[in-house]
Amino acid sequence: MKTNEHQSGRAKSPIPALILSGFLGSGKTTLFRKLLAQAHKRRLDVRAIVNDMSELDIDGELIGNTGIIEANASLLRSISSVVLSSEKGIAMLDQAIEELLSDGNPDLLIIETSGSCHPMPLIEYFQNESRLMLCGVCVLVDSLMLSHDYDDGRGLFPAMQKNVVTQVRGTVNLLVEQIMFCSHIMFSKADRLQDAQFQNIVSSVQEINPYVPAFSLHYGNYPLEAILELPEYDYHRVSRLMDEIRPAVAADAKSDRPFDLAARVIKDDRPFHPQRLWEVCHTLLDKRIHRSKGFFWLASRSKHSLLWNQSAGGITLGINGSWRAGIAEDENPGVSSYEIEILKKRLKAEGNRFGDRCCDITVIGDAAHVDRFAEALQSCFLSDEEIELWKNGHEFEDPWPKNLVDMAY
């Protein structure tokens, strides 16, 4: 694949497009950020679309913090509160593409779908879009989740077959069909498993789709050059599969919350009590909570904006940056006293009791379990009495790891 050139007298080449698919929490945003960083370094014109089924556009914020988007925010479109494969989502996708292509032909268009998105409606969209050439549908497979929830992957296809027999459309159907439609299988989190476990997972997944390349993805690192050299997606390979499942996928597309998924949003200005949060996560997190993510702060760590990143039974915390209020309160802020005074005046004018600190978290999972987990998280915020203790310098017990990943790159 070559970069598009504007040449007099010659028709423009179709713009290559890449879909990043995969279930909730599989690592799509990490891969997307790494690809955008490479494009920025090479000065390529890459346009981006990010989809989140929740009203909190967490992935859009993370993508927006990459260098290429910070330099030109018009290169990104975020589509939230809807699944991209729904009828409403496809209409919004079409509008986003029209806007992104209105000022010329970019080198590449990358679309990150929500984990609840079915790839087939998007593939059909690109099949009928002459300006774009779908060059890849990469599915990210969470190796750790398959190990914990599907017997190292061996239970995945039998679980889907059981759903077919009982005429149930559940998340396992979505997992399997994302793999069936992909052009590349990328296994994430393999470094957290034993080699024998990972090989079992690879074998099980490749039995579902033996026609495409598969490899392990380490912390989202994948060469952009390989993307730019991809041929057009093989529509013929999946044509029979499309015919077989079209009625079921069409029914899914009628809903903005298919597969009995529900999303809840938690917004609060208070910090979490670190010990209570630890206990709730270790007691109530299981495979029924497919994904939760967002930004928050702990009473024991009031300087940093933390990134909450959970999928299935695993959760990681990362540092997303520093709160402005945390910088203003720091004895050694690293900026001039004049800048600190300006910062304090701005924070005071905003009138929030904790400055710019806040908690914004979205929880996605089985409809019957989401409310229970969301309510438990709500109970982890500091009470009024605990807030007074915090203001007076009380040190709260904090069992969370001290060394967190810095997400700013």
Buried (B, 14 or more C-beta within 10 A) or exposed (E): BEEBEEEEEEEEBBBBBBBBBBBBBBBBBBBBBBBBBBBBEEEBBBBBBBBBBBEBBBBBBBBBBBEBBEEEEEBBBBBBBBBBBBBBBBEBBEEBBEEBBEEEBBBBBBBBBBBBBBBBBBBBBBBEBEBBBBBBBBBBBBBBBBBBBBBBBBBBBEBBEEBEEEEEBBBBBBBBBBBBBBBBBBBBBBEEBEEEBBBBBBEBBBEBBEEBEBEBBEEBEBEBEEBBEBEBBEEEBBEEBBEEBEEBBEEBBEBBBBBBBBBBEBEBBBBBBBBBBBBBBEEBBBBBBBBBBBBBBBBBBBBBBBBBBBBBBBBEBBBBBBBBBBBBBBEEBEEEEEEBEEBBEEBEEEEEEBBBBBBBBBBBBBBEBBEEBBEBBBEBBBEEEBBEBBEEEEEBEBEBEEEBBEBEE
